[in-house]
Amino acid sequence: MYLIPKNIKTKREIFKGFGIFECIAVAIALGIGYLLTLFVPSYKLKVIFFCVPPLLTFLLLLPLPNGSTALTIFRKFLRFKKNQRCYKVK
């Protein structure tokens, strides 16, 4: 296994740390937000339902300074909680 230096990019990035996969995920969330607005008659709720899914997706996929995202940290947390052993104290 070869180590990749930090100055070499391994994925195509549109913005710094934000690649094609992330842009597609935000676009899908925008479409879901639009579909949610079709079922709500109130204008304020339409704005909220249209803005929340893309914003939440963007924040979950935004890269942190250590290189990971909030979504990967949340996945690792859920995996840890699932696989954690419970020991009884005698």
Stockholm file with secondary structure:
# STOCKHOLM 1.0

chainA/1-90         MYLIPKNIKTKREIFKGFGIFECIAVAIALGIGYLLTLFVPSYKLKVIFFCVPPLLTFLLLLPLPNGSTALTIFRKFLRFKKNQRCYKVK
#=GR chainA/1-90 SS CCCCCTTSCSSCEEETTEEHHHHHHHHHHHHHHHHHHTTCCCHHHHHHHHHHHHHHHHHHHSBCTTSCBHHHHHHHHHHHHHHCCCCCCC
#=GC SS_cons        CCCCCTTSCSSCEEETTEEHHHHHHHHHHHHHHHHHHTTCCCHHHHHHHHHHHHHHHHHHHSBCTTSCBHHHHHHHHHHHHHHCCCCCCC
//
